[in-house]
Amino acid sequence: MPAGTVTVRYWAAARAAVGTASEEVAVESSTTLAALRAELTGRHPQAARVILACSVLIGDRPVGRADPGDVVVPPGSVVELLPPFAGG
């Protein structure tokens, strides 16, 4: 039985590829960013390339180059997926 949810917000090209601005993902307990990405690419295989290229914020904390398998995503978190942007 899920312990809670994580809200995933998609921005720009990620939103277009997935077809929604946000969604809720049920989680058993704290999960990892790697497991969350696997869930999202399974739900949206057409958007996998974009999802995997995105920069990630968990709450207001950028993940940066941290290993996704080591990044904890607790229930109740908001995860922002920001695709690379052109220009400046």
C-alpha positions in Angstrom: 0.0 0.0 0.0 1.5 3.4 -1.0 2.7 5.6 1.8 2.2 8.8 -0.1 2.7 10.6 -3.3 5.3 12.7 -5.1 4.1 15.5 -7.3 6.0 15.8 -10.6 5.8 19.0 -12.5 6.9 19.1 -16.1 8.2 22.3 -17.8 8.5 23.4 -21.4 9.5 20.5 -23.8 8.9 18.0 -21.0 5.3 19.2 -20.6 4.8 19.0 -24.4 6.3 15.5 -24.6 4.3 14.1 -21.6 1.1 16.0 -22.4 0.4 17.3 -18.9 1.8 20.0 -16.6 2.0 17.7 -13.6 1.0 14.3 -12.1 1.0 12.5 -8.8 3.1 9.4 -8.4 2.3 6.9 -5.5 5.3 5.8 -3.6 5.7 3.1 -0.9 8.1 5.2 1.2 11.1 7.4 0.4 12.2 6.5 -3.1 15.2 7.5 -5.2 15.3 9.8 -8.2 16.5 6.8 -10.3 13.3 4.8 -9.3 11.1 7.8 -9.9 12.6 8.4 -13.4 12.1 4.7 -14.2 8.4 5.0 -13.2 8.0 8.2 -15.3 9.7 6.8 -18.4 7.5 3.6 -18.1 4.4 5.8 -17.9 5.5 8.0 -20.8 7.9 6.0 -23.1 7.4 8.6 -25.8 9.0 11.2 -23.5 11.8 9.1 -22.0 14.6 10.9 -23.8 13.3 14.3 -22.6 12.7 13.1 -19.0 16.2 11.7 -18.7 17.7 14.9 -20.1 16.0 17.2 -17.6 17.6 19.1 -14.8 15.8 18.2 -11.6 14.7 20.2 -8.5 13.4 18.5 -5.4 11.5 21.2 -3.6 13.8 24.1 -4.1 17.0 22.0 -4.1 18.7 21.4 -7.4 20.0 17.8 -7.8 22.8 18.8 -10.1 25.2 15.9 -11.0 24.4 13.8 -8.0 23.9 10.1 -8.7 20.1 9.6 -9.2 20.4 6.3 -7.3 21.6 8.2 -4.2 19.1 11.1 -4.4 16.2 10.5 -1.9 12.7 11.6 -2.9 10.5 11.4 0.2 6.7 11.2 0.0 5.2 14.7 -0.2 8.0 16.1 -2.3 7.5 18.2 -5.4 9.9 17.3 -8.2 10.4 19.8 -11.0 11.7 18.5 -14.4 13.2 21.2 -16.5 14.5 20.4 -19.9 17.6 22.0 -21.3 16.8 25.5 -22.7 18.4 27.1 -25.7 19.6 30.7 -25.6 20.3 32.7 -22.5 
